[in-house]
């Protein structure tokens, strides 16, 4: 009896995160942070050698003012950011599925018939009129970004407040306080960049996933990206069973082909299941696959 023919896996391309959406988001988050930091630095450069209750009252006022500003700006920013990614990932998804569509067409030509058999059929239907994602599908993503934006002034003023308290107790000189405020401002702007990087990757993968589901993609492959400075070993290590012959537990997720409705464990400590970029600062990504 003839053995089962080997499975040929055709991988799609990566849906590249939109640099335009990412840069737009980062610029606006950093601008808000710069305005906030600049106002605080100007005030504390003018204070005397001894901080007064009036200085602490002004810090509280500034905290409330910028908390309100970030609160007002958060939802419009987050909504526009997600919308920009919806537009960007449409073209990215078409490029990602191109190798799969070409493999399908080749299979059809080789078989010399109009449709493949039900055992191997894998239809990717990309229609410009139907290939749509709605903002409503990503309400949770918008809310996640709204909450992240609101944490920027919270974390900033927590650190500023701690430095001011040290100055009040005489544990820090006036010059050291000014220097510390400048350092905190730099950290805050870098955090704004990190939020833009992390959320762009997350939003891209979520939208890629939704487009795959709508197109009828059954399986995807987990791929590790080499751009991360601190990759997770479990995400970076090759999947031992990518050939389908491994019967035990996997050593890693890199190269793992899995059903789109059965995501793998992404954190062995917690048992959390999910997809690439789900964990913070995860730079892994998924690509659609066709098994022939």
N, C-alpha and C positions, 0 to 999 in steps of 0.2 A: 504494500500500500504506500502510495507516494506521501511523503511528509508534507506538512503545511508549508507553503511558500513563505519566505521571509517577508516581514513587513517593511515596507519602505516608508520612511517618515519624511514628509516634505515640510520644512519649517518656513513660516512666514517671516517677515522682517519685523524689526522693532518699531513700535510707535514712539517716535522721538518726542520727548517733552518740548513744548513750544518755548523757545528762548524769548520770543516777543512777549508772551503772556507772563513769563517768569520775570523778565526785566521790568516790565510795566509795573508789576506787583511790588517788586523789590524797591523800585524808585519811590513809589508812593508811601510805602511803609517807612522807608528811611527818611523821607521828607518830613513825615509826621514826627518821627523820633528826633530829627535834627531841630525842628522848631521847639519841641518840648525841652530838649537838652540846652539849646541856646538860651532860652528864657531863664532857666534855672541857673546856668553858669553866670549870666550877666548879673543876676540878683546877688549871688553869693560872692562875686568879685567886689561888690560895693559894701559888703558888711564890714563892721569893725572887728577889732581883735576879740571882742566878747560877743557871743550871740545872745540876743535878747528874746523875751517871749514874743515880741513882734515878728522876729525872724522866723520863729517856729510857726507862728500863725500864717505868715506869708507862704511858707512851704506847704502847709495844709491847704491853703487857698489854691496854690498852683496845682497841687495834686487833684483837687476836685475839678479844676478848670480843664486839665488835660484828660482826666478820666471821661469827662463829658464830651470833649472833642473827639477822642478815639471812639467813644460809644456812638456818636453821630456819624462818623465816617466808616465804621466797621462794616455795616451791612451793604451800603453801596459799593464799597471796595470789594468785598467778598463776592457779591453778585456779579460784578463786572469781570472779576478774575475768572470765575467759573464759566461765564458766558464766552469769554475769549478762548478758553480751553475747549469748549464744545465746538467752536468753529475750527480751531486749529487741528483737533484730533480727527475731524472728518477726512481731510486730505491724508493725514498720517495713517489712518486705518486703511484707506484704499491702497496706499503704498505697502502697508504691512501684509495685506492679503494677496498682493499681486502674484507672488510665487505659487501660492495655492491655486489660484484661478488658472494660471498657466499650466500647472500640473494636471488639473481637471480637464482642461481642453485637450492636452496631449493624450490623456487616457481615453477620452472620447474618440479622438481621431484614430488611435491605435485599435480601438474596439470596433470602429466603423459602424457605429450605431448612434441613435439620437440620445440615449440615456444610459448611464452606467447601471449595473445590477444593483438591487437594493442592499446587497451585502457590502458594497464599497462606495456607495453613493455619498457624496459630501458636497452639498450645494451651498455655495456662498453667493447669496443674492445681494448685489449692491445696486440699489436704485437711488438715483439722486433725489427722487421725490419721497422715498421711504427712509433713506439713511439719515434719520434725524434723531437727535437726543434733545429732550426738553429740560429746561432748567428745573422743573418740578421734580425730575428724577433725582436731583442732586441737592435736595433740601438739607440733608444731613451734612453734606460737604460744605455748603454755605454756612450752616450754623457752626461747624467746626472751625472755619476760618474766622467767623465773627468772634468767637470766644478766644481764639489765639490772638487776634488783633487787640482785644481788650486787655490781655495779660501784659502787653508791652508797657503801658504806663504803670500798671500795678507793680511789676517787678522792678522797674526803674526807680520809682519813688520809695519802694521798700529799701533798696540799697542806699539811696540818697538819705533817707531818714536815719538809717543806721550810722552813716558817716557823720551826719549832723549831731547825733547823740554823742558820739565820741568826741566831737569838737566841744560840745557843751560841757562834757565832764573833764575837759582839759587833756584828753588822751590824743589829741590831734591838733596840729598848728593850723593857722588860717591858710597858709600856703599849701599844706598837705591836704586840706579839705578841698581847695580849688583843684588840685591835681587829681584827687580821688573822684571828684565829680566828672572831670574830663574822661577819666578811665571808664567810669560807669556809662558815659555817653557812647564811647567807642564800643563797649560790650553790647549795648542796646542796639546799635546800628548793625553790628555783626549778627545779632539774633534776628533782626528783621530780614537780613539776607538769608539766614538759615531757614526761616519760616517760608520764604518765597521758594527756595530750593526744594525743601521737603514737600510742601504742598503741591508744587507743580508736578513732581514725580507721582505723588499719590493721586492727584486728579487725573493725570494722563492714564495711569493704569486702571483706575475705576471706569473711565470712559471707554478705554480699550475693551475692558471686560464687557461692558454693556453693549458695545457695538458687535463684539463677537457673539454674544447671546442672540441679538436681533438677527444676525446674519446666518444663524444656524450652526455656528462652530461648536463642535462637540468636545474637542480636546485642545489644550494649550500646553506649552512647554515653559518651564521655569528656567530662566537664564540669569546668571550672575554678571553684574557689571563690574568692570575693573576700575571704575572711577572713584569708588568709595575709599576713603583713607583708612577707615577702620571697619572692614567687612566682617560680617558674622561668619564664623567658620562653617556652621551648618548650612548657610546659604551658598558659600563659596565652594565647598567640597562637591566633587562629582557624585551624581546619583549612580549607585552601582547597578541599578536595575533598568537603566535606560534602554537596554537591548531587549528587555522583556524576559530575560533568563534568570534574573535574581529573585530568589524566593524569600530571602530574609529581610531584615530591616535595612533601610537605606542609610548610608553614611552621610549623605548631604542632599540638597535639593537641586543643585546645579545640573541642568539637563533632564530634569524629571518631567515626563509627559503624563498629564493627568486629566481626568474628565473635568470639564468646566464646572460641573455641579458638585464635585467632590474635592474641595481644596485640601491641600496637605497641611500637616502640622508645621507651623512656621517658627514656633518657639518650644523647644523640647522641655524647658523648665515649667512652663505654664500649661502646655498642651494646646495653646491657641492655634486655631486653623485659619488659613486665609491665603492671600495672594501677594505677589511682589509689591514692594513699596508700602505695604500695610503698616509694618513696624516703623518706628521713627528712624529717619535717616537711612532707611533701606533703599539702596539704589538698584536692586534687582528689577527685572522686568519680565513680562510674559510675551509670547508670540503664539499666534494660532498655528496649528499643525494639521496636516492631512496625512492619514495613514492609508497607504495603498498596499 
